[in-house]
Amino acid sequence: MLNIFSIDNGRLAGLAPEAFDAPDAGQLRPIWVDLEDPSPDDKAWVLKHFGLSIPEDAVDDDLEESARFYEEDDGQLHIRSDFLRLEEEGSSRNVRVAFILHRRVLFSVRKEELPVFRLLRMRARRTPALIDDAKDVLLKLYDADAEYSADALEGIYDALNAISARVLKEQVTDEEAGEVLTAIAREEDLNGRIRRNVMDTRRALSFMMRSRMLTAEQFEDSRQILRDIDSLDSHTAFLFDKINFLMDATVGFININQNKIIKIFSVASVALLPPTLIASVYGMNFDFMPELKWTYGYPFAIGLMVVSVAAPFIYFKRKGWLR
């Protein structure tokens, strides 16, 4: 899919690809060409009208770190960045986007639609003077990405509060503990992706600031975005600590439940030792067996075994070990 945008009365406006074949195409001033899962025809169109060849590995995930931020000899600026995408079922992932700044036009290449791009298009169409040139588009995308990450962190806060209400109660069953661990692992994964996402955004902004491509106003905007990212870092660190606490608490409840089961077997084994000893003694081959010479021999032996079983249980109950 090919989307072309220009500035019309201070707002972002779309352009049709057919307009570039019209006789007055020289009057068009595009600032942003967005390619979503581009086809060979889309790449050929960009090459024909802008003289830019889109690399085949533009959005590959296995690029070397040195190939993510660089500048060509002809002035082309190449930036590869990851953008966060939240799924409806609660999962999350980072999507690679390639940016190429060529002849004052920003080209973005991605494999799928991203909420950050949709948010920027909506804002730029409604808010006048939000974007002036291609570099503003890139900065506003990073700004929207930081805001999107902040919203995702708020979602993690709400999810962890709900998890805390389930964990910090009097009794937690093993089944509930398993569900809680699954929910905690999902939030930990999202928090880690947010941390990686803001780290990648920080690197991209630092590269743009070092390349001296920004105006004084854009440079200040970049510094403000970096300050917002720094505040997100402290939140992700706090969430990591809270996640670890909830994880330890949940595992602790699981251990308590398991210890209760082990305690039952331990008490039973201790309580059955005396009657086992008595039965062993009475089972020995004596010349004169008391139970044979004495009328109440067998009842006495059985009663003695019952008493030997009851005595440990009474003692354990008084100590509170059977609770």
GUDRENPA-218255 format. One record per residue (C-alpha): x, y, z. Coordinates in pm, whole numbers, plus 32768, in hexadecimal, padded with zeros to 4 digits. Last residue first. Layout:
// residues N
XYZ...
***
This chain:
// residues 323
7E9475D897D97F1F74859847805E751498DE7FA675E599DF807675639B037F3974E29BAC7ED874339A6A802F73919A49801873039BAC7EB9727C9B767F2471E09A29805971469ACF7F8470A59BE57E72701E9B007F546F289A487FF36E979B847E9A6E809C227E166DB99AFC7F466CD19B097F156C959C7C7DA76C479C427E036B429B3D7F016AA19C247E0C6AA39D4A7CF66A139C767DE568FB9C057E5C68A49D647D0E68B79E137CF267449E577E6067259EB57F2C65ED9E657F0E66169CEA7F2A67929CE68057677D9DC9811566999CD881E665979D94830D65169CD0832966659C1F833166759AA1831967ED9A6381D3687C99DD817F69289B2182BC69FA9B07827F6A4C999981176AAF99D9818A6B939AF182926C339A1381986C6A98F980A46CFA99F381B56DF19A6282266E5798FE80CC6EA4987480B77000990C82097066987B81A66FF4971C805570A1973180EE71E397AE81EE71E3969280E9718C958B800B72AA95FC81357396960C8194734594A3803973B49434805074F494FE81AE752D94778122752193148022762C9364812D77039408821476D592DC8100774991F180C1787592D0823478CB92BF823278AC9144811B79AD913E81D37A97922A83187A77916482657AC6901D81A97BE690BA82F07C79913C83A27C428FEE82857CEF8F3582957E139028840B7E398FF383E67E288E7882CC7F258E8E83AE80188F4984BC7FF48E3E83BA802A8D2A834381668DD884A381EF8DFF84E581B18C8D83A482648C2C842483A48CCD8560838C8BFB848883648AC483D184A78B12851E85578B3A858D84C989EA844F854E8949849B86A789D885FF86998951857B864187FA84898766880385AE884B885B866E87CD872C853A88008655852A896C86C1869D89A38683868688FB853086E28790850A87DA86EC841D8903871385038956859E84E88986858B8660881C85EC86A5879884EE85AC886E83DB864287FC843487A386938422872F86C882C9869B8779824987D4866682CC88B6855D822687DE861480D887FA862180FA897584AF81548978845F801388BC85417F378990849A7FB28ACD83437F868A33839C7E2589C9840F7DD18B2982CD7E5A8BBF82017D8A8ACA82BE7C4C8B2782957C968C9981207CCD8C6680FC7B788BBE81CF7ACC8CC980F67B658DDB7FB77AE98D33804179888D1280B9798C8E7A7F6179FE8EED7EB478E58E337F9E77E68ED27F66787D902B7DEE78658FFA7E0F76F28FAC7EF876BB90D37DFF775C91BC7E3978AD925E7DAE78E793BC7DBB7A1F94917DD17B23937E7EFB7BD992ED7F107B1591A97DBC7B5E91107DB67CD1916A7F1F7CEC90F87EBF7C618FA17DB97D718F757EB97E778FD67FB07DD68EE57EB97DF68DC47E737F648E117FE67FB88E2280267EF48CE17F197FBE8C2F7FBE80FD8CA78102807C8C10805280498AC17FDB81B28ACC814382228B0781B7814D89E080B581F789018132834A8979829A82EA89278228826E87D1816983B2879582A7847987D7836F839286F5827183C285E1826F8539862383E9854285F483D6848884AA82C0856484228378869C849484A5862883CB83CD86168294835A878082AD826B886E835B819A8791843E80B287FB85578062894384A87EEB88F984AC7E5E87DF85847D4F870684EA7E04865B83CA7F4A8644848B7E9885A485B37DF0849284E97F29844584207FF7843485607F07834286087EFE825A84DA8079825184D1808E820586457F8380F6862E8054803085327FE37F9B83E780BD7E85835E82027E3182AC82AD7F8082CC8367807781EE836E81EC823983ED82E581398424844A81B1844C854F80A08547866B80B8861685D97F9B862C8482803E85EF843581AE85CC82BC81C48513821E82E784FA80A6831B83FA801B841184257EDE84E282F77E6685A983177E1A871C82257D2387B581087D0D88AD800E7C10892F7ECA7C6C89DF7DD27BC388F67D907D0C88427EFC7D3687DE7FDD7E54884980DB7ED8874E821C7F8687B682F8802886B2845D7FC28662854280AB85A28620809B847086B181E983FF8751823C82B187AD83A1825087F783E580E288F884FB80BC899E84857F7A8AB783DE803C89BB830F80FD89698345826B894C82348373887081AD848987FD80428487891F7FAD83C38A1A7FC184E289347EF185BC89397DD784C087EE7D88841C873D7C46847D85DE7CD4849D85BA7D28832C84F87E6782E485CE7F0181D1865E7DB5815B85E87DDF7FF3866C7F427FE9857C804B7F5E861B80F07E2D85DE82667E2C85CB83337CED849583E87D66839683B27C51841782767BAA84BB81D57CD9838682117DAD82A781797CA0838D804A7C7F837880147DF781FC801F7DE981F87F317CBF82DA7E3C7D7981D97E3A7E9481FD7F057FD1818A7E74811F81257FD1819281E580DE80D781C0823F8163823B835E808D825E849F815382B7860580F1820986257FA1821E87757EF0815287617DB18188887F7CBD825487A87BD1812986C17BA4807C87CB7AD2807186F279997FDA85CC7A5A80A484907A9E80EA84EF7C077F7385187C467F3E83A77BFE7FE9834F7D487ECE84007E007F3884FE7F057ECC850880707EC2863F81447F76869582887F0C87E783087FAF893E82FB7ED789B981DD7F3188838111807087CC816E80BE869280A6807A852080CC80A583E77FF980208290805B808481557F9E800080008000
***
